Amino acid sequence: MSDTVISVENVSKAYRLGQIGGGTLKEDFARYWAKLRGKPDPNLKIGEEHHARKMGEQFWALDNVSFEVRQGEVLGIIGRNGAGKSTLLKILSQVTTPTSGQIKIKGRIASLLEVGTGFNPEMTGRENVFLNGAILGMTKAEIRGKFDEIVAFSGVEEFIDTPVKRYSSGMYVRLAFAVAAHLEPEILIVDEVLAVGDAEFQKKCMGKMKDVAEHGRTILFVSHNLKAVSTLTTRCVYLANGTVNFIGSTGDAVERYVGSGQDDNPIYSEKLTTNTSQPRICSVQLKTSLPGNIHFNNDPIEILIKLHTPRPIEGTCLTVQVFDSDQVNYVHLWIEDARLPMCRQPGFHLLKCIIPQFHLFMGNYRLRVFFAEPPGGELFQTLEGICPFEVITRDNSRLFPWQPKECAYIEKYRWESSFLKDR
């Protein structure tokens, strides 16, 4: 295809285990002499014989990976730790070479693989802007023309003539990203470095990358932040164990990724003492649309609450609130005995709140649960910050996660109650 700027064809990368020296010439010689005599490595600690047997074995970080990236596309690359994401980006950035396969690239690449990539710690921020720009292939005139814009974006104007070794990690990455994004490379590769910046800077970076893509340049974005991936990208490559598990729309890729985790959703539970006389909540479970407490907005959701009442209670009230990391309450669910008789007999009771459409904006949320008598009565128990879950989108609406969450709503919900003979 004429608009293809990156073509990855059957790329594999192998590393040979145990090939790095012991650290000193003496240790390397002792290992070699022991090997000649058929003896174990004298440098190994007790219990490391298994590692000795692995000396010389190959580890395939990437195995037959193939995909294409079109001009102006924002492609996400997701996968668990050790899936091969960073190795792939290092090969694309020509930091290392593949064992087999080939990569074809059209255009100039700027890479942010680590915080402050290409910076000299002894040089000032101003000097590093020109150094990094030269590494990216820019002329001094081009860098000078963009210099003020770069410094303003990074927010380090006051320290631009200070050696960067005195910068915090946040200042480092802000200046590094500003250089890479403003010197107009045809292809920008970003590997998780934005996690270092604060929320305001991350917002600026996301906006800048969106602007870069709209001007026809290409972005490869690697992140464990599914919210950011869903916001910025339209297509994703999902890597698992060094191979391509899936290539397609971001929503489908994220669904496969989170679905590969644990099958069970985390449950809040509390052990009951045998002599308790107070009504208590035994457990709370959130059943989201995807494993691992990941929820697609607008999908159904269930909240299961198990109660224990050592004595009959004439009236009870249960309240569930959903709040975000800023402690802002967006959803309020409640049920009282007048609407659904419960806890009328001693024992264990299961309450289920069923929400056909649970719409929240992208972000991380938790539950707050109150168990009490009707308003004005005794408060039996309060549970704070339980059952954390994350809301993601399956579409590509390009809505940013820091926008107001006034779209949080529940059209309708219902409660079900049942008496359990035992726990």
C-alpha positions as CSV (number, residue, x, y, z in Angstrom):
1,M,0.0,0.0,0.0
2,S,1.3,3.5,-0.9
3,D,0.3,5.0,2.4
4,T,2.1,2.3,4.5
5,V,4.9,4.0,6.5
6,I,5.9,1.0,8.7
7,S,6.0,-2.6,7.5
8,V,7.0,-5.3,10.0
9,E,7.5,-8.6,8.2
10,N,8.0,-11.9,10.2
11,V,10.3,-10.2,12.8
12,S,11.8,-12.4,15.5
13,K,14.3,-11.5,18.2
14,A,16.2,-14.1,20.3
15,Y,18.4,-13.6,23.3
16,R,20.8,-16.2,24.5
17,L,20.6,-16.8,28.3
18,G,23.7,-16.8,30.4
19,Q,25.9,-15.1,27.9
20,I,26.7,-12.0,29.9
21,G,29.9,-12.2,31.8
22,G,30.1,-12.6,35.6
23,G,31.3,-9.1,36.2
24,T,35.0,-9.6,36.6
25,L,37.7,-11.4,34.7
26,K,38.4,-13.6,37.7
27,E,34.8,-14.8,37.9
28,D,34.6,-15.5,34.1
29,F,37.9,-17.5,34.3
30,A,36.6,-19.5,37.3
31,R,33.4,-20.3,35.4
32,Y,35.3,-21.4,32.3
33,W,37.8,-23.6,34.2
34,A,35.0,-25.3,36.1
35,K,33.2,-26.0,32.9
36,L,36.3,-27.6,31.4
37,R,36.5,-29.9,34.4
38,G,32.8,-30.7,34.3
39,K,32.2,-28.9,37.6
40,P,29.3,-26.6,38.6
41,D,29.7,-22.8,38.3
42,P,31.5,-21.7,41.5
43,N,29.9,-18.2,41.2
44,L,26.4,-19.6,41.6
45,K,24.6,-19.4,44.9
46,I,23.0,-22.5,46.4
47,G,19.8,-23.4,44.6
48,E,20.8,-21.8,41.3
49,E,21.8,-25.0,39.5
50,H,18.7,-24.7,37.3
51,H,20.1,-21.5,35.9
52,A,23.3,-23.2,35.2
53,R,21.6,-25.7,33.0
54,K,20.0,-22.9,31.0
55,M,23.3,-21.4,30.0
56,G,23.2,-21.0,26.2
57,E,19.5,-21.5,25.8
58,Q,17.6,-19.1,23.6
59,F,14.7,-16.9,24.8
60,W,12.5,-15.5,22.0
61,A,11.3,-12.1,23.0
62,L,9.5,-11.8,19.6
63,D,8.4,-14.6,17.4
64,N,7.3,-14.0,13.8
65,V,5.6,-10.6,14.3
66,S,4.0,-9.0,11.3
67,F,1.8,-5.9,10.9
68,E,1.6,-2.6,8.9
69,V,1.1,1.0,10.0
70,R,-0.5,3.6,7.7
71,Q,0.4,7.2,7.5
72,G,-1.4,9.4,10.0
73,E,-2.5,6.4,12.0
74,V,-2.3,6.2,15.8
75,L,-1.6,2.6,16.6
76,G,-1.7,1.2,20.1
77,I,0.5,-1.6,21.2
78,I,-0.7,-3.4,24.4
79,G,0.2,-6.5,26.3
80,R,1.4,-7.7,29.7
81,N,4.9,-7.2,31.1
82,G,7.3,-9.4,29.1
83,A,5.0,-9.6,26.0
84,G,7.7,-8.1,23.8
85,K,6.4,-4.5,23.4
86,S,9.6,-2.7,24.4
87,T,11.8,-5.1,22.3
88,L,9.6,-4.4,19.3
89,L,9.9,-0.6,19.8
90,K,13.7,-0.9,20.2
91,I,13.9,-2.7,16.8
92,L,11.6,-0.1,15.2
93,S,13.8,2.7,16.6
94,Q,17.0,0.8,15.4
95,V,18.3,0.5,18.9
96,T,18.8,-3.2,18.3
97,T,18.4,-5.5,15.3
98,P,16.0,-8.4,14.7
99,T,17.3,-12.0,14.7
100,S,15.2,-12.6,11.6
101,G,12.6,-10.8,9.5
102,Q,12.7,-7.2,8.2
103,I,11.3,-3.8,8.9
104,K,10.6,-1.2,6.2
105,I,10.2,2.4,7.4
106,K,9.4,5.6,5.4
107,G,10.2,8.8,7.3
108,R,12.1,10.1,10.2
109,I,11.4,8.5,13.6
110,A,11.5,10.1,17.0
111,S,11.4,7.7,19.9
112,L,10.6,8.2,23.6
113,L,11.5,4.7,25.0
114,E,12.8,5.9,28.4
115,V,12.7,9.1,30.4
116,G,15.1,11.6,28.9
117,T,16.2,9.4,26.0
118,G,19.2,11.0,24.3
119,F,19.8,13.6,27.0
120,N,23.3,14.4,28.4
121,P,22.9,14.9,32.2
122,E,25.8,17.3,32.4
123,M,24.3,19.7,29.8
124,T,21.6,22.3,30.4
125,G,18.1,21.9,29.2
126,R,18.7,24.4,26.4
127,E,21.8,22.5,25.2
128,N,19.9,19.2,25.3
129,V,17.1,20.6,23.2
130,F,19.6,21.4,20.4
131,L,21.4,18.1,21.0
132,N,18.3,16.0,20.9
133,G,17.0,17.9,17.8
134,A,20.3,17.2,16.0
135,I,20.0,13.5,16.8
136,L,16.5,13.6,15.3
137,G,18.0,15.1,12.1
138,M,16.8,18.7,12.5
139,T,18.9,21.6,11.5
140,K,19.9,24.3,14.0
141,A,17.6,26.8,12.2
142,E,14.6,24.4,12.6
143,I,15.3,23.8,16.3
144,R,15.7,27.6,16.9
145,G,12.4,28.3,15.2
146,K,10.6,25.8,17.5
147,F,12.6,26.5,20.7
148,D,10.3,28.9,22.5
149,E,7.3,26.6,21.7
150,I,9.1,23.6,23.1
151,V,10.1,25.3,26.3
152,A,6.7,26.7,26.9
153,F,5.1,23.3,26.4
154,S,7.5,21.6,28.8
155,G,6.9,24.1,31.6
156,V,10.6,24.2,32.6
157,E,11.3,27.8,31.4
158,E,12.8,28.7,34.8
159,F,15.3,25.9,34.7
160,I,16.1,25.7,31.0
161,D,19.7,26.8,31.6
162,T,20.2,24.3,34.5
163,P,22.0,21.0,33.9
164,V,19.3,18.3,33.5
165,K,20.9,16.1,36.0
166,R,19.3,18.3,38.6
167,Y,15.8,17.9,37.0
168,S,13.2,15.7,38.6
169,S,12.0,12.7,36.5
170,G,8.9,14.6,35.7
171,M,10.8,17.6,34.4
172,Y,13.0,15.2,32.4
173,V,10.2,13.6,30.6
174,R,8.3,16.8,30.0
175,L,11.3,18.4,28.2
176,A,12.0,15.1,26.3
177,F,8.5,14.8,25.1
178,A,8.3,18.4,24.1
179,V,11.4,18.1,21.9
180,A,10.2,14.9,20.2
181,A,6.7,16.2,19.6
182,H,7.5,19.6,18.3
183,L,10.4,18.8,16.0
184,E,7.9,17.3,13.6
185,P,9.1,13.7,13.0
186,E,7.1,11.7,10.5
187,I,6.8,8.9,13.1
188,L,6.6,9.3,16.8
189,I,7.1,6.3,19.1
190,V,6.0,6.7,22.8
191,D,6.6,3.9,25.3
192,E,4.8,4.5,28.7
193,V,7.0,7.5,29.5
194,L,3.9,9.7,30.0
195,A,3.2,7.8,33.3
196,V,5.9,10.0,34.9
197,G,4.2,13.3,34.2
198,D,1.4,14.8,36.3
199,A,-2.2,14.8,35.3
200,E,-2.1,18.3,33.7
201,F,1.0,17.4,31.6
202,Q,-0.5,14.1,30.5
203,K,-3.6,16.0,29.3
204,K,-1.3,18.3,27.3
205,C,0.6,15.3,25.8
206,M,-2.6,13.5,24.8
207,G,-3.8,16.7,23.1
208,K,-0.5,17.2,21.4
209,M,-0.3,13.6,20.1
210,K,-3.9,13.9,18.8
211,D,-2.8,17.1,17.0
212,V,0.3,15.4,15.6
213,A,-1.8,12.6,14.1
214,E,-4.3,15.1,12.6
215,H,-1.4,16.7,10.7
216,G,-0.7,13.4,8.9
217,R,2.1,12.1,11.1
218,T,2.1,8.6,12.6
219,I,2.2,7.6,16.3
220,L,2.9,4.2,17.9
221,F,1.7,4.4,21.5
222,V,2.5,1.8,24.1
223,S,0.9,2.0,27.5
224,H,-0.7,-0.1,30.3
225,N,-3.2,2.7,30.7
226,L,-6.2,1.3,28.8
227,K,-8.1,4.5,29.3
228,A,-5.4,6.4,27.4
229,V,-5.1,3.7,24.7
230,S,-8.9,3.8,24.2
231,T,-8.9,7.6,24.0
232,L,-6.0,8.1,21.6
233,T,-5.9,5.0,19.3
234,T,-8.3,3.6,16.7
235,R,-6.4,0.3,16.1
236,C,-4.3,-1.9,18.4
237,V,-1.7,-4.7,18.2
238,Y,-2.1,-7.0,21.2
239,L,1.1,-8.9,21.9
240,A,1.2,-12.0,24.1
241,N,4.4,-14.0,24.8
242,G,6.2,-12.4,21.9
243,T,3.6,-13.1,19.3
244,V,0.7,-11.1,17.8
245,N,-2.4,-12.3,19.5
246,F,-4.8,-9.8,17.8
247,I,-4.7,-6.9,15.4
248,G,-7.8,-4.8,15.0
249,S,-10.0,-2.1,16.5
250,T,-9.0,-0.8,19.9
251,G,-12.2,-1.9,21.6
252,D,-11.8,-5.5,20.4
253,A,-8.1,-5.6,21.3
254,V,-8.7,-4.2,24.8
255,E,-11.5,-6.7,25.4
256,R,-9.2,-9.6,24.4
257,Y,-6.4,-8.2,26.6
258,V,-8.5,-7.8,29.8
259,G,-10.3,-11.1,29.1
260,S,-6.9,-12.9,29.2
261,G,-6.6,-12.1,32.9
262,Q,-8.3,-13.6,35.9
263,D,-11.7,-15.0,35.4
264,D,-13.0,-13.9,38.7
265,N,-13.8,-10.4,39.9
266,P,-12.3,-9.3,43.2
267,I,-14.7,-9.6,46.1
268,Y,-14.8,-7.7,49.4
269,S,-15.3,-10.2,52.2
270,E,-15.3,-10.0,56.0
271,K,-15.0,-12.8,58.5
272,L,-17.8,-12.9,61.0
273,T,-17.2,-13.7,64.7
274,T,-19.4,-16.3,66.3
275,N,-20.6,-14.0,69.0
276,T,-21.6,-11.0,66.9
277,S,-25.0,-9.6,67.7
278,Q,-24.8,-6.8,65.1
279,P,-26.1,-7.1,61.5
280,R,-23.1,-7.1,59.2
281,I,-22.2,-7.2,55.5
282,C,-20.4,-10.4,54.8
283,S,-19.3,-9.7,51.2
284,V,-19.7,-7.4,48.2
285,Q,-19.0,-8.5,44.7
286,L,-19.1,-6.4,41.5
287,K,-19.8,-8.3,38.3
288,T,-18.5,-6.2,35.5
289,S,-18.8,-6.9,31.7
290,L,-15.2,-8.0,31.5
291,P,-12.9,-10.1,33.9
292,G,-10.6,-8.3,36.3
293,N,-13.2,-5.6,37.2
294,I,-13.0,-3.9,33.8
295,H,-16.3,-2.5,32.6
296,F,-17.4,-1.3,29.1
297,N,-19.5,1.9,29.6
298,N,-23.2,1.3,28.9
299,D,-23.0,-2.4,29.5
300,P,-25.0,-4.2,32.2
301,I,-23.5,-4.6,35.7
302,E,-24.5,-6.4,38.9
303,I,-23.7,-5.7,42.6
304,L,-24.1,-8.7,44.9
305,I,-24.2,-8.1,48.7
306,K,-24.4,-10.8,51.3
307,L,-25.8,-9.8,54.7
308,H,-25.9,-11.5,58.0
309,T,-28.6,-10.7,60.6
310,P,-28.2,-12.5,63.9
311,R,-31.7,-11.3,64.9
312,P,-34.9,-10.3,63.0
313,I,-34.9,-6.7,61.9
314,E,-38.2,-4.9,61.2
315,G,-36.7,-2.4,58.8
316,T,-33.4,-2.0,57.0
317,C,-31.9,0.3,54.4
318,L,-28.9,-0.4,52.1
319,T,-27.1,2.4,50.1
320,V,-24.4,1.9,47.5
321,Q,-22.4,4.9,46.1
322,V,-20.0,4.9,43.2
323,F,-17.2,7.5,43.4
324,D,-14.0,8.2,41.6
325,S,-10.4,8.8,42.7
326,D,-11.3,12.4,43.6
327,Q,-14.0,11.1,46.0
328,V,-16.7,12.6,43.7
329,N,-20.0,10.6,44.0
330,Y,-21.6,9.9,40.6
331,V,-24.1,7.1,41.2
332,H,-26.4,6.6,44.2
333,L,-28.3,3.3,44.6
334,W,-30.5,2.4,47.5
335,I,-33.1,0.0,48.7
336,E,-35.2,0.0,51.9
337,D,-37.3,-2.6,53.6
338,A,-40.6,-1.0,52.5
339,R,-39.7,-1.7,48.8
340,L,-38.3,-5.1,49.2
341,P,-38.7,-7.1,52.5
342,M,-35.4,-8.3,53.7
343,C,-33.6,-9.4,56.9
344,R,-37.0,-10.3,58.5
345,Q,-35.5,-13.5,59.8
346,P,-32.1,-14.3,61.2
347,G,-29.5,-15.8,58.9
348,F,-27.8,-14.9,55.7
349,H,-29.4,-12.8,53.0
350,L,-28.3,-12.1,49.4
351,L,-29.2,-8.8,47.8
352,K,-28.6,-8.3,44.1
353,C,-28.7,-4.9,42.3
354,I,-29.1,-5.4,38.6
355,I,-28.3,-2.4,36.3
356,P,-29.1,-3.0,32.6
357,Q,-27.2,0.1,31.4
358,F,-24.4,1.3,33.6
359,H,-22.9,4.4,31.9
360,L,-19.9,6.1,33.5
361,F,-17.1,8.1,31.8
362,M,-13.7,6.4,31.4
363,G,-11.8,6.3,34.7
364,N,-11.3,4.3,37.9
365,Y,-14.0,4.0,40.5
366,R,-14.8,2.3,43.9
367,L,-17.9,1.5,45.9
368,R,-19.1,2.9,49.3
369,V,-21.7,0.9,51.0
370,F,-24.0,1.9,54.0
371,F,-26.1,-0.7,55.9
372,A,-28.5,0.8,58.4
373,E,-32.0,1.0,59.8
374,P,-34.4,3.3,57.9
375,P,-33.5,7.0,58.0
376,G,-33.1,8.2,61.5
377,G,-32.2,4.7,62.8
378,E,-29.0,3.0,63.7
379,L,-26.1,2.8,61.3
380,F,-24.9,-0.8,61.3
381,Q,-21.9,-0.6,59.0
382,T,-20.0,1.6,56.5
383,L,-17.6,0.2,53.9
384,E,-15.3,2.7,52.2
385,G,-13.4,2.3,48.9
386,I,-14.1,-1.3,48.1
387,C,-14.4,-3.3,44.8
388,P,-12.2,-1.0,42.6
389,F,-13.1,-1.1,38.9
390,E,-12.2,0.6,35.7
391,V,-14.5,1.9,33.0
392,I,-13.3,1.9,29.4
393,T,-15.0,2.6,26.1
394,R,-15.5,0.2,23.2
395,D,-16.0,3.0,20.6
396,N,-13.6,5.6,19.3
397,S,-15.5,8.7,20.2
398,R,-12.2,10.5,21.0
399,L,-13.7,11.8,24.2
400,F,-10.9,12.6,26.7
401,P,-10.9,11.1,30.2
402,W,-10.5,14.5,31.9
403,Q,-13.7,16.0,30.5
404,P,-16.6,16.5,33.0
405,K,-18.5,13.3,33.9
406,E,-22.0,14.7,33.6
407,C,-22.8,11.8,31.3
408,A,-22.8,9.4,34.2
409,Y,-26.3,8.0,34.4
410,I,-28.4,4.9,35.2
411,E,-31.7,4.7,33.3
412,K,-33.2,2.1,35.6
413,Y,-32.2,-0.6,38.1
414,R,-33.8,-3.2,40.2
415,W,-33.1,-5.1,43.4
416,E,-33.6,-8.8,44.1
417,S,-33.5,-10.4,47.6
418,S,-33.2,-14.0,48.6
419,F,-32.7,-15.9,51.9
420,L,-29.8,-18.2,52.2
421,K,-30.0,-21.3,54.4
422,D,-26.3,-21.2,55.0
423,R,-23.2,-19.2,54.0
